[in-house]
Each structure stands twice: as structure tokens, then as C-alpha cells.
Amino acid sequence: MEIDRVPVSVYAEMTPNPAVMKFVSNKRMIELEHVEYQNIEEASNSPLAIQLFHFPFVKEVFISSNFVAVQKYNVVEWETVTLEIRELVLEFLQSGKSVLNPGDSIEAKDAPEKPAPDVILAELSEIEERIIDVLEEYVKPAVQQDGGNIAFVSYENKIVKVQLQGACSGCPSSTLTLQSGIKSILQRMLPSLIEDVVPV
């Protein structure tokens, strides 16, 4: 009996971070906003991430709704491994297998030792809510397009703390993105309330 294959396409896309390649699918991968794994032990709830970590050059895996961003160690060039990873992701999605094990909780999206970036909305001040709205509407779509994510952490003494994830974490241009992009947007939208934006 032949297994019905889901019509799926996957293409590779460079990100501003030279260590990260983004593999974009036309099929939704996960229902959560994202999951991030820094090693194979953390990836125990994701069969796809486990398979990716079997490549010795894979350092981190970040999975969003329609893409997986793979960060590599600097032991290989993307030209030599991109096709192999793209085919693995494509075959995995075509097989119809679930990217995350069913029933795993949302808490699985962050490693246990990381501070939870998701803030309970009831505890937020009006300024914090406005900062989150600006990040969600103006910053997050651009950051996700580059294979990453940004999460609001805190606001104190006119300093906004954010967590950069996926391709944005450790990206050489992330400081520039924070200073010239995110900081200027927040200062323009919330004049006199923002002095700086710093990553945690």
C-alpha cells in the first residue's frame, strides 16, 4: 500500500546571520509561535529537530510556524550542506509526521534555564503594553522574515530589554538591528519614553 504524500515545497533562504540558514515550507509546521533548541536533549519533543541534530555541524534549531532556522558550527560551508538539510526537512514534512510530539505543552518552547520571555499581560503597565504592541506590529514580522524572533522581557528606567531568538541570536548585525532599527522605531512611536533597547 502506497502512503499518500502531502504536496510540500521547501526552499533555503539566507539570513543576515551567516551561521544561520532558513528552510521555508508552504506547509504549517507547528501551531505554537516558535520552539528553540540548543542541543539534542532539549529537542526530545521534536522528531524533526532530533533528526537535524544528527548532523554534527548543527548547533541550534529554531522552528516557527512555516520555517526552520538551522544554526551551524563553523566547520562546514552552507554550499556543501544546504541541499542535504533541505531534503531532510522536505522528506520529513512530506511524510506527514508531526514536527512536535502531540500533547507537548507550550512551555517546551524555551529551554528550562532561559528566563521565560512571555510576560503575563495582566501584570503589564500601559507603557509596557504599548511597547509590546509596537514590537508585535512593526518589529516582529521583519525579524521573523530574517529567521528569528523577538520577545519583550522588561521595561525599566526607559530601558527596554528584549530577547532575540533564532537567527537573530548571536547574529553579527543584531546590535545594529537593535540600535538603528528597533530602538528608532520605539523612540519614534513612543517619544521620550525610550532611551535604549538591550538584549538579554
C-alpha positions as semicolon CSV with decimal commas, in nm:
position;residue;x (nm);y (nm);z (nm)
1;M;0,000;0,000;0,000
2;E;0,142;0,340;-0,101
3;I;0,148;0,621;0,151
4;D;-0,021;0,942;0,036
5;R;0,239;1,218;0,030
6;V;0,145;1,570;0,129
7;P;0,236;1,818;-0,151
8;V;0,505;2,020;0,022
9;S;0,777;2,252;-0,101
10;V;1,077;2,371;0,097
11;Y;1,333;2,630;-0,009
12;A;1,651;2,754;0,160
13;E;1,697;3,122;0,233
14;M;1,999;3,307;0,369
15;T;1,955;3,518;0,683
16;P;2,153;3,823;0,800
17;N;2,334;3,582;1,035
18;P;2,590;3,394;0,821
19;A;2,578;3,098;1,063
20;V;2,201;3,050;1,012
21;M;2,010;2,922;0,711
22;K;1,631;2,934;0,699
23;F;1,431;2,649;0,539
24;V;1,085;2,777;0,447
25;S;0,787;2,550;0,382
26;N;0,447;2,607;0,224
27;K;0,305;2,380;0,496
28;R;0,243;2,494;0,854
29;M;0,496;2,320;1,076
30;I;0,374;2,394;1,430
31;E;0,079;2,558;1,599
32;L;0,297;2,740;1,853
33;E;0,463;3,069;1,761
34;H;0,805;2,903;1,780
35;V;1,025;2,647;1,954
36;E;1,400;2,676;2,002
37;Y;1,652;2,402;2,082
38;Q;2,020;2,442;2,166
39;N;2,102;2,069;2,176
40;I;1,954;1,726;2,109
41;E;1,846;1,677;2,473
42;E;1,627;1,989;2,460
43;A;1,480;1,863;2,132
44;S;1,327;1,549;2,284
45;N;0,973;1,671;2,197
46;S;1,057;1,736;1,828
47;P;1,135;1,444;1,595
48;L;1,239;1,690;1,321
49;A;1,485;1,876;1,547
50;I;1,631;1,545;1,668
51;Q;1,698;1,443;1,306
52;L;1,863;1,779;1,236
53;F;2,089;1,746;1,542
54;H;2,220;1,419;1,398
55;F;2,420;1,636;1,159
56;P;2,743;1,701;1,356
57;F;2,762;2,062;1,232
58;V;2,416;2,165;1,363
59;K;2,446;2,396;1,665
60;E;2,086;2,519;1,720
61;V;1,741;2,464;1,571
62;F;1,464;2,726;1,573
63;I;1,122;2,621;1,438
64;S;0,848;2,872;1,360
65;S;0,507;2,828;1,200
66;N;0,637;2,788;0,844
67;F;1,016;2,766;0,866
68;V;1,303;2,601;1,047
69;A;1,621;2,805;1,101
70;V;1,936;2,598;1,147
71;Q;2,248;2,744;1,305
72;K;2,572;2,563;1,222
73;Y;2,914;2,540;1,376
74;N;3,181;2,698;1,160
75;V;3,317;2,360;1,041
76;V;3,133;2,344;0,706
77;E;3,015;2,589;0,443
78;W;2,644;2,622;0,365
79;E;2,709;2,537;-0,002
80;T;2,808;2,184;0,095
81;V;2,520;2,103;0,334
82;T;2,217;2,316;0,236
83;L;2,074;2,066;-0,013
84;E;2,105;1,779;0,235
85;I;1,921;1,969;0,509
86;R;1,654;2,094;0,266
87;E;1,589;1,736;0,151
88;L;1,568;1,611;0,511
89;V;1,313;1,882;0,603
90;L;1,117;1,823;0,281
91;E;1,101;1,444;0,327
92;F;1,004;1,484;0,693
93;L;0,714;1,719;0,610
94;Q;0,605;1,509;0,309
95;S;0,585;1,203;0,531
96;G;0,307;1,374;0,728
97;K;0,486;1,320;1,061
98;S;0,430;1,576;1,334
99;V;0,715;1,825;1,390
100;L;0,630;1,831;1,763
101;N;0,513;1,532;1,963
102;P;0,137;1,562;2,019
103;G;0,036;1,678;2,365
104;D;0,360;1,856;2,447
105;S;0,299;2,175;2,637
106;I;0,372;2,530;2,524
107;E;0,637;2,552;2,797
108;A;0,853;2,324;2,581
109;K;0,930;2,616;2,351
110;D;1,204;2,753;2,575
111;A;1,494;2,576;2,735
112;P;1,440;2,534;3,109
113;E;1,737;2,751;3,205
114;K;1,621;3,052;3,000
115;P;1,402;3,320;3,152
116;A;1,051;3,295;3,012
117;P;1,015;3,585;2,768
118;D;0,638;3,563;2,758
119;V;0,501;3,808;3,010
120;I;0,159;3,777;3,173
121;L;-0,040;4,063;3,025
122;A;-0,230;4,140;3,346
123;E;0,096;4,249;3,513
124;L;0,195;4,496;3,240
125;S;0,187;4,871;3,270
126;E;0,031;5,082;2,995
127;I;0,376;5,171;2,857
128;E;0,480;4,804;2,851
129;E;0,162;4,715;2,663
130;R;0,235;4,990;2,408
131;I;0,595;4,865;2,367
132;I;0,470;4,510;2,307
133;D;0,214;4,637;2,053
134;V;0,489;4,821;1,860
135;L;0,718;4,515;1,870
136;E;0,438;4,284;1,754
137;E;0,317;4,508;1,472
138;Y;0,633;4,672;1,338
139;V;0,934;4,469;1,451
140;K;0,839;4,102;1,482
141;P;0,730;4,049;1,117
142;A;1,067;4,178;0,989
143;V;1,264;3,976;1,245
144;Q;1,068;3,660;1,158
145;Q;1,136;3,719;0,790
146;D;1,507;3,702;0,878
147;G;1,459;3,366;1,051
148;G;1,432;3,483;1,410
149;N;1,203;3,617;1,675
150;I;1,199;3,893;1,934
151;A;1,030;3,880;2,273
152;F;0,970;4,164;2,519
153;V;1,132;4,094;2,856
154;S;1,106;4,414;3,063
155;Y;1,092;4,795;3,071
156;E;1,260;4,992;3,347
157;N;1,417;5,340;3,366
158;K;1,342;5,399;2,995
159;I;1,540;5,084;2,901
160;V;1,362;4,812;2,705
161;K;1,502;4,460;2,743
162;V;1,428;4,210;2,468
163;Q;1,523;3,852;2,395
164;L;1,647;3,777;2,043
165;Q;1,586;3,422;1,926
166;G;1,658;3,204;1,624
167;A;1,878;3,359;1,355
168;C;1,884;3,690;1,546
169;S;2,052;3,535;1,849
170;G;2,425;3,582;1,806
171;C;2,388;3,749;1,467
172;P;2,672;3,994;1,392
173;S;2,419;4,252;1,270
174;S;2,181;4,212;1,568
175;T;2,341;4,506;1,754
176;L;2,286;4,726;1,450
177;T;1,928;4,594;1,420
178;L;1,864;4,678;1,787
179;Q;2,019;5,023;1,777
180;S;1,921;5,159;1,436
181;G;1,604;4,960;1,380
182;I;1,414;4,860;1,692
183;K;1,533;5,148;1,911
184;S;1,450;5,412;1,649
185;I;1,103;5,263;1,585
186;L;1,024;5,258;1,957
187;Q;1,158;5,613;2,007
188;R;0,953;5,737;1,712
189;M;0,633;5,564;1,828
190;L;0,682;5,635;2,200
191;P;0,869;5,969;2,215
192;S;1,055;6,049;2,537
193;L;0,976;5,706;2,688
194;I;1,264;5,502;2,541
195;E;1,635;5,566;2,591
196;D;1,778;5,230;2,487
197;V;1,697;4,875;2,380
198;V;1,922;4,598;2,510
199;P;1,925;4,221;2,454
200;V;1,921;3,973;2,742
